[in-house]
């Protein structure tokens, strides 16, 4: 099975973030967002970008050994987001 380095995985996430920004789906300087990069054996790298308790922008990465991604609930949004 192919293996990639942590740095290569982070680079894939940055490339995907840039793609979303170019498509107008994401404002990477203002939006709070998470991106999950799933791998085989339920492994994942998760990036979370948002405002911390001090109001500063923060980027954090989580390496997950056991990550499970559910199917999207179609035609449904959470009621906690205004204008969603």
FIGUBA-226234 format. One record per residue (C-alpha): x negated, y negated, z; residue in one letter; chain. Coordinates in nm, 3 decimals. Example, Ala and Ser with C-alpha at 12.3 -4.5 7.8 and 13.67 -1.06 7.14 Angstrom:
<node px="-1.230" py="0.450" pz="0.780" residu="A" chaine="A"/>
<node px="-1.367" py="0.106" pz="0.714" residu="S" chaine="A"/>
REM end
This chain:
<node px="0.000" py="0.000" pz="0.000" residu="X" chaine="A"/>
<node px="-0.130" py="-0.345" pz="-0.090" residu="X" chaine="A"/>
<node px="-0.244" py="-0.568" pz="0.197" residu="X" chaine="A"/>
<node px="-0.282" py="-0.946" pz="0.198" residu="X" chaine="A"/>
<node px="-0.449" py="-1.174" pz="0.448" residu="X" chaine="A"/>
<node px="-0.269" py="-1.408" pz="0.685" residu="X" chaine="A"/>
<node px="-0.413" py="-1.704" pz="0.491" residu="X" chaine="A"/>
<node px="-0.277" py="-1.566" pz="0.162" residu="X" chaine="A"/>
<node px="0.067" py="-1.520" pz="0.318" residu="X" chaine="A"/>
<node px="0.064" py="-1.878" pz="0.450" residu="X" chaine="A"/>
<node px="-0.031" py="-1.997" pz="0.101" residu="X" chaine="A"/>
<node px="0.271" py="-1.811" pz="-0.044" residu="X" chaine="A"/>
<node px="0.497" py="-1.993" pz="0.202" residu="X" chaine="A"/>
<node px="0.346" py="-2.333" pz="0.114" residu="X" chaine="A"/>
<node px="0.397" py="-2.262" pz="-0.257" residu="X" chaine="A"/>
<node px="0.759" py="-2.163" pz="-0.195" residu="X" chaine="A"/>
<node px="0.815" py="-2.477" pz="0.014" residu="X" chaine="A"/>
<node px="0.676" py="-2.693" pz="-0.268" residu="X" chaine="A"/>
<node px="0.906" py="-2.515" pz="-0.516" residu="X" chaine="A"/>
<node px="1.212" py="-2.582" pz="-0.299" residu="X" chaine="A"/>
<node px="1.111" py="-2.947" pz="-0.266" residu="X" chaine="A"/>
<node px="1.066" py="-2.987" pz="-0.644" residu="X" chaine="A"/>
<node px="1.411" py="-2.833" pz="-0.700" residu="X" chaine="A"/>
<node px="1.561" py="-3.090" pz="-0.459" residu="X" chaine="A"/>
<node px="1.674" py="-2.821" pz="-0.215" residu="X" chaine="A"/>
<node px="1.443" py="-2.933" pz="0.065" residu="X" chaine="A"/>
<node px="1.289" py="-3.255" pz="0.193" residu="X" chaine="A"/>
<node px="0.980" py="-3.106" pz="0.352" residu="X" chaine="A"/>
<node px="0.890" py="-3.432" pz="0.531" residu="X" chaine="A"/>
<node px="1.230" py="-3.482" pz="0.697" residu="X" chaine="A"/>
<node px="1.433" py="-3.158" pz="0.703" residu="X" chaine="A"/>
<node px="1.418" py="-2.908" pz="0.987" residu="X" chaine="A"/>
<node px="1.383" py="-2.565" pz="0.826" residu="X" chaine="A"/>
<node px="1.256" py="-2.209" pz="0.853" residu="X" chaine="A"/>
<node px="1.119" py="-1.984" pz="0.583" residu="X" chaine="A"/>
<node px="1.089" py="-1.608" pz="0.629" residu="X" chaine="A"/>
<node px="0.840" py="-1.412" pz="0.418" residu="X" chaine="A"/>
<node px="0.936" py="-1.046" pz="0.462" residu="X" chaine="A"/>
<node px="0.699" py="-0.753" pz="0.404" residu="X" chaine="A"/>
<node px="0.730" py="-0.376" pz="0.409" residu="X" chaine="A"/>
<node px="0.776" py="-0.193" pz="0.742" residu="X" chaine="A"/>
<node px="0.993" py="-0.483" pz="0.869" residu="X" chaine="A"/>
<node px="0.692" py="-0.713" pz="0.905" residu="X" chaine="A"/>
<node px="0.739" py="-1.085" pz="0.844" residu="X" chaine="A"/>
<node px="0.572" py="-1.421" pz="0.862" residu="X" chaine="A"/>
<node px="0.805" py="-1.701" pz="0.966" residu="X" chaine="A"/>
<node px="0.734" py="-2.072" pz="0.942" residu="X" chaine="A"/>
<node px="0.944" py="-2.319" pz="1.138" residu="X" chaine="A"/>
<node px="0.925" py="-2.692" pz="1.069" residu="X" chaine="A"/>
<node px="1.104" py="-2.949" pz="1.277" residu="X" chaine="A"/>
<node px="1.095" py="-3.213" pz="1.543" residu="X" chaine="A"/>
<node px="0.954" py="-3.125" pz="1.884" residu="X" chaine="A"/>
<node px="1.069" py="-3.262" pz="2.221" residu="X" chaine="A"/>
<node px="0.848" py="-3.570" pz="2.172" residu="X" chaine="A"/>
<node px="1.001" py="-3.651" pz="1.834" residu="X" chaine="A"/>
<node px="0.690" py="-3.543" pz="1.642" residu="X" chaine="A"/>
<node px="0.696" py="-3.312" pz="1.338" residu="X" chaine="A"/>
<node px="0.571" py="-2.966" pz="1.423" residu="X" chaine="A"/>
<node px="0.487" py="-2.664" pz="1.206" residu="X" chaine="A"/>
<node px="0.470" py="-2.326" pz="1.376" residu="X" chaine="A"/>
<node px="0.408" py="-1.977" pz="1.242" residu="X" chaine="A"/>
<node px="0.528" py="-1.648" pz="1.387" residu="X" chaine="A"/>
<node px="0.388" py="-1.311" pz="1.286" residu="X" chaine="A"/>
<node px="0.658" py="-1.050" pz="1.340" residu="X" chaine="A"/>
<node px="0.588" py="-0.679" pz="1.361" residu="X" chaine="A"/>
<node px="0.958" py="-0.583" pz="1.363" residu="X" chaine="A"/>
<node px="1.181" py="-0.828" pz="1.178" residu="X" chaine="A"/>
<node px="1.524" py="-0.738" pz="1.040" residu="X" chaine="A"/>
<node px="1.705" py="-0.961" pz="0.791" residu="X" chaine="A"/>
<node px="2.082" py="-0.926" pz="0.773" residu="X" chaine="A"/>
<node px="2.284" py="-0.978" pz="0.458" residu="X" chaine="A"/>
<node px="2.417" py="-1.328" pz="0.403" residu="X" chaine="A"/>
<node px="2.777" py="-1.383" pz="0.513" residu="X" chaine="A"/>
<node px="2.926" py="-1.503" pz="0.184" residu="X" chaine="A"/>
<node px="3.150" py="-1.809" pz="0.159" residu="X" chaine="A"/>
<node px="3.088" py="-1.892" pz="0.526" residu="X" chaine="A"/>
<node px="2.898" py="-2.165" pz="0.711" residu="X" chaine="A"/>
<node px="2.841" py="-2.234" pz="1.078" residu="X" chaine="A"/>
<node px="3.067" py="-2.497" pz="1.227" residu="X" chaine="A"/>
<node px="2.780" py="-2.659" pz="1.422" residu="X" chaine="A"/>
<node px="2.650" py="-2.850" pz="1.119" residu="X" chaine="A"/>
<node px="2.836" py="-3.162" pz="1.009" residu="X" chaine="A"/>
<node px="2.895" py="-3.178" pz="0.635" residu="X" chaine="A"/>
<node px="2.761" py="-2.826" pz="0.581" residu="X" chaine="A"/>
REM end
